[in-house]
Amino acid sequence: MRLSVIVPAYNEEASIVELLRRVRAQSVSGVEIEIVVVDDGSKDGTLALLEKNAGLYDQLVKQGKNGGKAVAARLYVR
């Protein structure tokens, strides 16, 4: 079974790396955890930090314009 964790991020430079480390450290027996980060048009250094720390997540979705966390979370729907 796979569990997708969607992390909407807007100007989260101060906390995004630690948050992703903590999510990545989680484990559930028999469950593959996929981390998808949606950058919601951040204006600070969030996107650069995400690109530098690509090993902490499985997929990065870049939204050019800020639409709010709810919109960012909805962007990644399979």
N, C-alpha and C positions, 0 to 999 in steps of 0.2 A: 504494500500500500504506500502511496505517496501523499504527503501533506505539503501543500504549498503555503508558505508564509509570505504574505504581501506586506511590504514595508513602504508606505508612502513617506516621502521625505521632501521637506521644503525648509531650506536654511537650517539644517541640522548639523552643521559643521562641528559643533562642540560635543555632540553625543553619538553620531551615527556609527563610528567605528566601534565603540564600546557596545552599543546595542547589537550590532551585527555579530560581534564576538560572542556575546551571551546567547543569542539565538543559535548560532552555529554550534555552540557547546552542548545544546540540548540533544537528547536522544530518547527515542521511544522504540522499544523492541519491535522489530518487524515493520517499522515505518521509516521510509526514506523522506527526509525533510529537505524541501526545495525552498530556497530563499530568493524572492524576487523583489528587487528594490525599484520603486518608481520615483525618479527624481521629478518633482513637480515644478520645474523651472526655477530652481534655487538661484539666488543672487549672490550668495556667499561662496565659500570654498567647498561646499558639500560635494558637488560633482567631481571636482579634482580629487578629493579624498576617496570617493567611491572608486574612481578609475585607478587610483594608486593601490587600493586594497581589494582588488577584484577577486581575490581568493576567498573573501568572506561571504560571497553571495553567488548564486547560480546564474542570475540574469539581471541585467540593468535595462530598464525602460526609461528613455529620456523624453520628458514632455517639455517642449520649449516654452510653454506659457503656463503660469500658475493658475490652477483651477480649483485648488482646495484639496484637502486630503481625501475626501469622499470621491471626488472625480479621479484623483490619482489611483485610488484603490480599485475603482471600476475599470480602469484602462486595461488591466491585465485580467481578462476573462477568457477562458478557453471554451 
